[in-house]
């Protein structure tokens, strides 16, 4: 197996999990930094918005490492999406394929089903609810919970923060409710 073939394969949990988990102690030991992605939007706004909004009035330059981290995620995604793409269709559980076919979703040749995520779909009720409504709920929920899933579930739980445990439990319950109760209704529209 060549290095390119190795990189194109999904990494097993016993490699990827510890690598993600080791991010927390490295950040804490190297610079007493917290891991989280949603805070980078605040840093970008603080750097770019000249208005005197109190929420953005802080020394964002101390958090430039977080912006570099997010830039690395973006660059890594671009590299992986262009150089490491696996040409085979996405492997989807046969039961899920059958369930999704009931809603007219049969194209699994890209990372997301083409019938759901495209410009014409955005102009449908289903597309608006999933893309615009879902994006709003993710943004609102992140702000309301005081952080995103990575910040709470990875950083918050590893540092034994009670609010992160509550937030992570709520994320999980919300995900189960969405996937099993709300999503089938939206897909049927």
Secondary structure, 3 states (H helix, E strand, C coil): CCHHHHHHCCCCHHHHHHHHHHHHHHHHHHHCCCCCCCHHHHHHHHHHCCCCCHHHCCCHHHHHHHHHHHHHHHHHHHHHHHHCCCCCCCCCCHHHHHHHHCCCCCCCCCCCCCCCCCHHHHCCHHHHHHHHHHHHHHHHHHHHHCCCHHHHHHHHHHCCCHHHHHHHHHHHHHHHHHHHHHHHHHHCC
